[in-house]
Amino acid sequence: MTLPPDYRGFDGLSEDLERRRGQHLYRHRRLLQSPQQPHLRCDDRELLAFCSNDYLGLANHHEVIAAFQQAASRYGVGGGASHLVIGHSEPHHALEDALAEFTGRERVLLFSSGYMANMGVITALLGKKDAVFEDRLNHASLLDGGLLSRARFQRYLHNDSASLSARLASSDARRKLVVTDGVFSMDGDVALLPELAATCADHNAWLMVDDAHGFGVLGDSGGGCAEHFEMSAEQLPVLVGTLGKGFGTAGAFVAGSEVLIETLIQQARSYIYTTSMPPAVAAATLVSLRLLQQEGWRREHLAKMVQRFRLEAATLGLELMASETPIQPIVIGDASRALALSAHLETLGVLVTAIRPPTVPEGSARLRVTLSAAHTEQDIDRLLEAFVIAAKKTGVR
Ligand SMILES: *Cc1c(COP(=O)(O)O)cnc(C)c1O
């Protein structure tokens, strides 16, 4: 029997999958059987997890859940249409207003995810005559948005405003957009925003910051990098936040001037051509925003957990990165070793995911430990005890 030509294409796909497996780069999904929380159930086991981005422990908060339930009773489940047709409801609007006040920006626009927000903003602002400058460690969604925009795409050295400045100086593009993570998602370090903003001002460029991991964590009231560095709307005109991390819900927002937001409403395709997020998610986020702002003890406890982890890890001689945030990677280097270590930790009841290329650069596979305000001191101690045992057993260190 001769196979139809299409099948040959699929033969190629299975070879690619096998190659990936051989390189220890194959990914698989776990099955979560409990809410997102440090002590969780997954794949039929009880585990102590250090891998979520629910930094403040709000994803499973009873008040957030109650707000979600009440709004679902009142507004139903589905958004039903895009924002520009008939999908923009009261909870969406109220959340936009509250986030504008929170960030001190004129207006806010909600998106269904951070990935979509970044794609939407960059493609709405830039075209062929323009240029985008991105930190080389930026999140994939920022890189993808830059590529899709068809603007001239350049990367600068990580957190290096001299490298950025040299690239800006040699550009004669119509518009120049500089794009950076606020807190770098795989390294945990913070972008040097005041320097980057000054460089942008020197070269008449706009600064866009994606602070997915800063909101809720940095700043006295959880306002993220912008609050931490006291960045004005002039210095930082395009501010993106996501709601699925510190806020514990889902979706994303862009904060900025009236002109920016109106431009996005008219031009951002990932805003226009998609159904609005469920209104109940917006209603739940209004409550998580209040908790995030008012319950400063969550940030204080989280900072304590970060300090404890770093101190104990240093005593054990572990190699940590220069991060003061809840993202505390332990760099292993080799992807197969990182996997072996993660697998052994799991046999000890501790879940830490191994992050491998292409998510991080070749040769820098790591265990990405993330800490949460829901972790206790005992949890941190247990992680490090397990790490010592697993490292010995797998001969990693
Ligand atoms: C998680 C993340 C995103 C994507 O946000 P989602 O709402 O999960 O799509 C964007 N940028 C950064 C830096 C992130 O860490």
The ligand as an SDF file (V2000), in Angstrom:
LIG
                    3D

 15 15  0  0  0  0  0  0  0  0999 V2000
    4.0580   34.4840   32.0660 C   0  0  0  0  0  0  0  0  0  0  0  0
    4.5930   35.6210   31.2910 C   0  0  0  0  0  0  0  0  0  0  0  0
    3.8770   36.1560   30.2160 C   0  0  0  0  0  0  0  0  0  0  0  0
    2.6360   35.5180   29.6980 C   0  0  0  0  0  0  0  0  0  0  0  0
    1.5370   35.8240   30.4820 O   0  0  0  0  0  0  0  0  0  0  0  0
    0.2640   34.8930   30.3960 P   0  0  0  0  0  0  0  0  0  0  0  0
   -0.8200   35.6770   30.9890 O   0  0  0  0  0  0  0  0  0  0  0  0
    0.6020   33.6530   31.1660 O   0  0  0  0  0  0  0  0  0  0  0  0
    0.0520   34.5910   28.9300 O   0  0  0  0  0  0  0  0  0  0  0  0
    4.3690   37.2830   29.6160 C   0  0  0  0  0  0  0  0  0  0  0  0
    5.5240   37.8400   30.0040 N   0  0  0  0  0  0  0  0  0  0  0  0
    6.2620   37.3330   31.0120 C   0  0  0  0  0  0  0  0  0  0  0  0
    7.5460   37.9930   31.4030 C   0  0  0  0  0  0  0  0  0  0  0  0
    5.8230   36.1990   31.6760 C   0  0  0  0  0  0  0  0  0  0  0  0
    6.5550   35.6700   32.6500 O   0  0  0  0  0  0  0  0  0  0  0  0
  1  2  1  0
  2  3  1  0
  2 14  2  0
  3  4  1  0
  3 10  2  0
  4  5  1  0
  5  6  1  0
  6  7  2  0
  6  8  1  0
  6  9  1  0
 10 11  1  0
 11 12  2  0
 12 13  1  0
 12 14  1  0
 14 15  1  0
M  END
$$$$
